[in-house]
Amino acid sequence: MNKENILKVIKAIEFDGKNRFNMSTFVGKIDRYELSEDDYVYDKPTHILHIEDLTTTDLFNCNSVGCIAGFATAVANDWQNPFLNLPEDQKGEHISYYFEELANEFLGLTKAEGRNLYYGDEYSVWKYLLWKKDPRFSNLTLEEDNEFDEYDEYYESTYDLDLRSITPENAITLLKMLIDEEIVLDHGYIEGPIFVKELAKINSEKE
């Protein structure tokens, strides 16, 4: 984990998260004419872009929004588009392939850690925090306002986290928790996230 680079992403989201942060897309477009000056964009519908759609020098432009991986890719490349000179035969790769790879490298995350951070399925850290009822993330919801079954572990739920319930403040809080080593994204036992104190307890019981 690269704490210095995670801090850079935190600062970027703090600076422009209201206008640019939307966890439902790596980089996408929104219809700003429908927004007022006070609106956040995190929960707005996006037009998902493909690599071949990224034709401008700047990775983000006036209507662009992005998730943590999108912000990390932008910061890593000084907000320039790293895909302009990509060979045509490689532009067919799904956009997630490039953003996950570049963001993971910049943030110092493994593939599993990145997946648990960027997505809302199975071992998602966001699902875990909702399931743990952490008050800092009380606004998070499952898709279509579903709820966890009473006796299920979070990763057993068939419902994904609604990524559009994640605010820029949520993203900043979680990234700070990673820097402070309060939580890990993949603790190795079930490939999922866990609070460090709980992991320490598990490890001590195994000794």
C-alpha positions in Angstrom: 0.0 0.0 0.0 1.3 3.4 -1.0 0.1 5.8 1.7 1.7 8.8 0.0 -0.3 8.3 -3.2 -3.5 7.4 -1.3 -3.2 10.8 0.4 -2.9 12.4 -3.0 -6.1 10.8 -4.1 -7.8 12.0 -0.8 -6.7 15.5 -1.5 -8.1 15.4 -5.0 -11.5 14.1 -3.8 -11.5 16.7 -1.1 -10.8 19.4 -3.7 -13.4 18.4 -6.3 -15.3 15.4 -5.1 -18.6 17.3 -5.1 -18.3 17.9 -8.8 -16.3 14.8 -10.0 -16.8 11.8 -7.7 -19.2 9.1 -8.7 -18.4 5.5 -7.6 -20.5 3.9 -10.2 -18.1 4.5 -13.1 -14.3 4.5 -13.7 -14.8 7.6 -15.9 -18.2 8.6 -17.2 -20.3 11.5 -18.2 -23.3 13.2 -16.5 -25.9 15.7 -17.7 -24.9 18.8 -15.8 -27.6 20.9 -17.2 -30.0 19.0 -14.9 -28.0 20.0 -11.8 -28.1 23.0 -9.5 -24.9 24.5 -8.1 -25.6 22.8 -4.8 -25.9 19.3 -6.2 -23.4 16.6 -5.6 -22.8 14.2 -8.5 -22.1 10.9 -6.6 -25.6 9.6 -7.0 -26.4 10.8 -10.5 -26.8 8.5 -13.5 -23.7 8.3 -15.7 -23.1 7.6 -19.4 -20.3 5.0 -19.1 -17.4 5.6 -21.4 -15.2 3.1 -23.2 -11.5 3.4 -23.9 -12.1 4.5 -27.5 -14.3 7.3 -26.2 -11.5 8.9 -24.3 -10.2 11.1 -27.1 -9.3 14.3 -25.3 -5.9 15.2 -23.8 -7.4 15.6 -20.3 -8.7 12.4 -18.7 -11.5 14.4 -17.0 -13.3 17.3 -18.7 -16.3 19.5 -17.9 -18.9 16.7 -17.7 -16.6 13.9 -16.4 -17.0 12.0 -13.2 -15.1 9.0 -11.8 -14.7 6.6 -8.9 -11.7 6.1 -6.6 -9.9 4.2 -9.4 -10.7 7.0 -11.9 -9.3 9.6 -9.5 -6.2 7.5 -8.8 -5.6 7.0 -12.6 -6.1 10.8 -13.2 -3.8 11.8 -10.3 -1.1 9.3 -11.3 -1.1 10.8 -14.8 -1.3 14.4 -13.8 -4.9 14.5 -15.0 -3.8 13.6 -18.6 -5.3 10.9 -20.6 -2.9 7.9 -20.6 -4.8 6.0 -23.3 -4.4 8.4 -26.2 -1.6 6.4 -27.8 -2.9 3.0 -27.0 -2.8 0.7 -30.1 -6.2 0.3 -31.7 -6.2 -3.5 -31.2 -5.9 -2.9 -27.4 -8.8 -0.4 -27.1 -11.3 -3.2 -27.2 -10.3 -4.3 -23.7 -13.0 -3.5 -21.1 -12.3 -0.1 -19.5 -12.1 -1.7 -16.0 -8.9 -3.7 -17.1 -6.9 -0.5 -17.6 -8.3 1.5 -14.7 -7.9 -1.3 -12.2 -4.3 -2.0 -13.3 -3.2 1.7 -13.2 -5.0 2.5 -10.0 -3.7 -0.6 -8.2 -0.1 0.2 -9.2 -0.5 3.9 -8.0 -2.2 3.0 -4.7 0.0 0.0 -4.1 -2.8 -2.5 -4.0 -3.1 -6.1 -5.0 -5.7 -7.1 -7.5 -7.9 -8.5 -4.8 -7.5 -5.4 -2.6 -8.4 -3.2 -5.6 -11.4 -5.2 -6.5 -12.7 -5.0 -2.9 -12.3 -1.3 -3.0 -13.7 -0.5 -6.4 -16.8 -2.8 -6.6 -19.9 -3.5 -4.6 -20.1 -7.3 -4.9 -19.2 -10.3 -2.7 -16.1 -9.2 -0.7 -16.6 -5.4 -1.2 -15.3 -3.3 1.7 -18.4 -1.2 1.2 -20.7 -4.1 1.8 -18.6 -5.1 4.8 -18.9 -1.6 6.4 -22.7 -1.5 5.8 -23.0 -5.0 7.3 -20.9 -4.0 10.3 -23.2 -1.0 10.8 -20.3 1.4 11.1 -22.0 4.8 11.8 -19.6 6.6 9.5 -21.2 4.8 6.6 -24.8 4.8 7.7 -25.9 6.2 4.3 -24.7 3.1 2.4 -27.4 0.9 0.9 -27.7 -2.3 -1.0 -29.1 -2.2 -4.5 -32.8 -1.5 -4.7 -32.9 -0.9 -1.0 -32.5 -4.6 -0.1 -31.3 -5.7 3.3 -28.9 -8.4 4.5 -30.5 -11.6 5.7 -30.4 -11.8 9.4 -28.0 -14.7 9.7 -25.9 -14.2 6.6 -22.3 -13.0 6.4 -22.0 -9.9 4.2 -20.3 -11.9 1.4 -23.1 -14.5 1.4 -25.7 -11.8 0.4 -26.9 -12.1 -3.2 -27.3 -8.3 -3.2 -24.5 -5.9 -4.2 -23.8 -2.5 -2.6 -25.4 0.4 -4.4 -22.3 2.2 -5.6 -24.3 5.4 -6.0 -24.9 5.5 -2.3 -21.2 6.1 -1.7 -20.4 9.8 -1.1 -17.1 11.5 -1.6 -17.0 11.9 2.1 -17.3 8.1 2.5 -14.4 7.6 0.1 -12.2 10.1 1.9 -13.1 8.4 5.3 -12.3 4.9 4.0 -9.0 6.0 2.4 -7.9 7.6 5.7 -8.8 4.4 7.5 -6.4 2.6 5.2 -3.7 5.0 5.8 -4.3 4.8 9.6 -4.2 1.0 9.3 -7.7 0.7 10.9 -8.9 -1.6 8.2 -7.4 -3.9 5.5 -9.0 -4.7 2.2 -8.0 -8.3 2.0 -6.9 -10.2 5.1 -6.1 -13.5 3.4 -8.5 -15.8 5.2 -11.6 -15.3 3.0 -10.1 -12.7 0.6 -12.2 -10.0 2.2 -11.8 -6.8 4.3 -11.6 -6.7 8.1 -10.9 -4.2 10.8 -7.3 -4.5 12.0 -8.4 -5.0 15.6 -10.5 -8.0 14.7 -7.8 -9.4 12.5 -5.3 -9.2 15.5 -7.8 -11.0 17.6 -8.2 -13.8 15.0 -4.4 -14.1 14.7 -3.9 -14.3 18.5 -6.5 -17.1 18.7 -4.6 -19.1 16.1 -1.3 -18.9 18.1 
